[in-house]
Amino acid sequence: MLGTRGSDLARTQTAMVESALRSRWPELEVAVEIITTRGDENSGRVDGPVDPHAGRKGLFTGEIERALRARRIDVAVHSAKDLPSDASEGLEICAALPRASVEDVLIAKRGDFESLPHGATIGTGSVRREHQLRWLRPDLEIVDLRGNVPTRLRKLIAHPWAAIVLARAGLERLGFDCSVGEIVSEGMTLHASILPREKFLPAGGQGIIALQVRADDADTRSAIAALNHSETLLCLRAEREFLRLLQGDCGTPIGVLAAIEDGTMTMHAQFFDGGRAEPRVASARRNITEREPESIAAELLELMNG
């Protein structure tokens, strides 16, 4: 039994997991349970954290993890960037599907980021994106944006805003091709500009579908591990460890990205702190066959702290 949220994106991602399981294990019976989370119920408005460490992220994962512990489901399917950075007791992220595109995308009624008019209004629900936007364009007016992807697109069309910022992975998993420079929503053509990751460093785990199981469920872990993309999971481990060490959650303006090429992991981080307009940045590059991803994350934090 797979457990997931009820949004279009969550259902699409769970269908990807279901398809991969059926391909790998044709005789396996797979069912899906849709679980309403506090984040869904509150439409992103936070009245109080699920637990002292989870923050806003826990609003979108806490109910699913409770269902996993209660054995109502066997596998929790998460957007990795929604997971709190602290590990959940008794649960384990045992696999990740291959990572999708990590960039953010500016969806605008006209033009790209550089051509936005002075004082234009931009919608985002991300503190990280808000700081990045203000850093590069302090003239912009930033408004809070909540809801799933279709809801956010409808809000852009309905309000006198110039643009919104969304994750490329979510848009493309829902069938929007950002590479062509435009998307169509509600019959309206909108401009789609892929933002440079060097400036708009993504959230930890962005673009990754993470599969979580009970740590004592060896049979399920074995079945799910067959779906694992090892490099993606190593990168996720590094990014989550960096966030954990920095005690970062959705309310902390942090971007962090790990990538592996030819056995070498490269990590970049960007942190807006102390009311500074410009972020602190750091990079680390180490051989992943010689170092655990968590140790690379710790070194990256040391470099950022000088």
N, C-alpha and C positions, 0 to 999 in steps of 0.2 A: 504494500500500500504506500503510494506516494502522497505526501502532503504539501500543499502550496496555498498561497493567497489566491484571491479570486479575480485579480485584475487581468486584463487581456494579455499583458506581457507575462505575468506569472504563469498563466495557463499555457501560453505559447512555449515558454521555457520548459515547463513540465512535460509538454508533448514531445519536446526534443529528447528529454531524458527517457520517456516511455518508448519512443521509437528506437533509441540506442539500446535499451534493455531487450526489446523484442528482437532486434537484429542479432544481438549477442546470445540471447537465451530464448529461442523461438517457442519453447514449451512453457515459459514462465508466465504465470497469470499476474497481470499488472492492473491495478485499480488506482484511482485518484480521489483523494478527499480534499475538498475546498474548505479552507479554514479562514474565518473572518478574524482579523487581528485588530488590536486596539487602534493601530494607525489607520486601518480602513474605516473603522467605526467613527473615528474622530476627524477623518479627512486631513490628517496631518497636524491637527491642533493638539498640543501636548498639555494635558492637565497635570501630569506627574509621570515620572519614569516608571517603567516596569520594575526595575530594580536599581539600586544605587549606582551600578556600573554601566547599565545598558543605555541610558539616555534615550534619545529619540529613536535610535536604531532599534532598540528593544521593542518598540511599539509595533514593528513590522515582522518580528521574529519570535517574540515571547510565546504567543499562543501556539505557534507551530512547534516550538521546542517542547512545550508542555504536552502536546498531543503525542510527540515522539516518545517522551519519557513514560507516558501513560499507555504506550503500546497501541494507541489507536491507529498510528501509522508506523511504517518501518523506515522510511527515508523522507527527510525534509529537503525540499528543493528551494534553494535560496538564491536571490541575487546577492553575490558575495559582499557587495558594498553596503548592504543593509545589516550585516551581522555585526554585533558588538565585537570589539577587538579582543576582549577577555574570553578565554575558552569557557564553554558552558559545561558544568560538572556532569560527568557521566555521558557526555555526547562527544562526537568526533567528526570533523570534516575529513572524510576518507577519500574523496574524489572531487575532481573538477573537470568539466567539459573544456575543450579547447577554447581559449579566450577569443572573444570577438574584438572588434575595433574599440580602442580605448578613448578616442577623442570625444570632446564635447562639440556640439553643433549649435550655431546660432540660427534660429528659425526666425526670419524677419519678413515683414510685409513688403519691404523693398531694400535692396542693397546688402552690403556686407558689414562687418564690424567697423571697419575704418570709415565707411561712408555714412554711418548712423549720424543723424543731425545732432547738433549740440543740445544737451539736455534731454535726449530721447529717453523714454521709459522702457526698461527691460525687466522681464519677469523671471524670477528664479526662486526655488525653494532651498537652495544650497548656500550655506554660509561661505564655503570655499569659493564657489563661483562669484558670490557677491564681492568678496575681497579682491579676487582677480579682476573683475570688471572695474571696480573702483581704482585699483592700482593703475590700470592701463588707460581708463577713461574716467577721471574723477568728476567729469561733468554729467555723467549719466544719472538718471533717477532709477533706483532699484526698488521693485515692488515684490512682495511675497507671493509665491506661486505654489499651490498645492494641487494634488490630484494625480490620477494616472495619466499616461501619455495622451490619449485622445481628449481627456478633459482639459489638459494644459493647452493643447492646440486649439480647442474650442474657445478657451478663455482669451487666447491671443487674438482670435478673429473677432470676438465680441467686445473687447476692450480697446480703448485708444492707445494701445501700446505699440512700440516700434518692433519689439522682438522678444523672444524668450530663449533660454538656453536649456538644451536637453542632451542626454547621453546618446551618442551615435549608435551604440550597441542596441539600446532599447528600440530606437526608431527603426533600425534595419531588421531587427527580429520581428517587428510588426509589419514589415513589408515596404517600408519607405526606403528608397534608394537615395542616400544623401550625396553620393558621388556625382550625380548629374546636376547638382546645383539648385534643385527645387523639389518640393513635394506638394502634393495636393491633399487638402483636408477640408471636409465640409464643402466641397466644390470650389474652394479658393486655392489658387496657386501661391505658395509661399517660397521665399528664397531660403536655401539651406547652405550655410557656409561652415565648413569644417574648421574649427579653431585650432591653432598650432599648439601642440602638446607642450612645447618648450615654455610657453606662457601660461596656458591653461592646463597645468598638470592635473591628471584625473584623480579621483578619489581612490583610496586603496580598495582593491577588489573590483574596480569598475570593468564591466564587460565579461565577468566570470560568473558562471552558474556553479554554485557549490552544493555538494551533496553531503548531508549530515546524517549520521546513524547513531544508534546507541553503542557505546564503547564495548558493551558485553555481548553484542549481537554479531558473532563471528560469521554466521552464514550470510547475513545481509551484507556485511562489510566485504566479504569475498566476492559476492555478485556485483556489487557496486564498484569495487576496485577495478574490475575489468573495463570499466568505462573511463578510467582516469587518464587524463593527459598530464603526464608527469611534470613537464616544464611549467605548465599553468599552475599546478598545485604548489610547486616550489616557489614560484613568484608570489602566489597568494600567501603562503606561509611568511615570506619575507615582509610583505606589505603589512600584514596583520600584526606581526611582531613590532614593526616600527610604530604603528599606531598604538599598540599596547604600551610600549615603553614611554611614548609621549602622552599616554592617557587621552588619546584623541577619539572623538565621536563625531556625530553629525553637526554638533555645535562648535566644533573646532575647525578653523580654516587651514586644513592640511591637504596637500596633494602629494601622492607618493606612487611611484611606478617602478616595477622591476621587470626586466626582460632578460632572456637567456639566448646567447648565440655562441655556437662552437664551444660549449662548455663553460662560458663566462657569463656571470650574472652582472648586469649593470643596474644600479638603483639610483633614482633621482628623487629628491624630496624638496618640498616648498612649504614653508610655514609662515603664516602671518601672525605675529604675536606682539603684545605690548602696545597695540594701537598704531603700529608702524604701517605706513602706506606700502612700503616695499617688503617683499618676503625675504626671510632667511632661506638660503638654498644650499644644497650639498649634493654630492654625487660620490658613489663608490663603485668600484669595478673589481670583482674578485672571481677566482676560479671556483665554480660551484661544486666541482668534484673534490675539492680540498676543504671547503668551508660549508658549514650548515647555513641555510638561508637566514636563520635567526641571528647568527653571529654577524652576518653581513649587515643586517638591519641595525644591530647594536652599534657597529662601527660607523654606519651612516649617521646615526644620531650623535655620536661623539664628534664627528666631523662638523655637523651642523652647529653644535654647541661650542665649536672652536677649541 
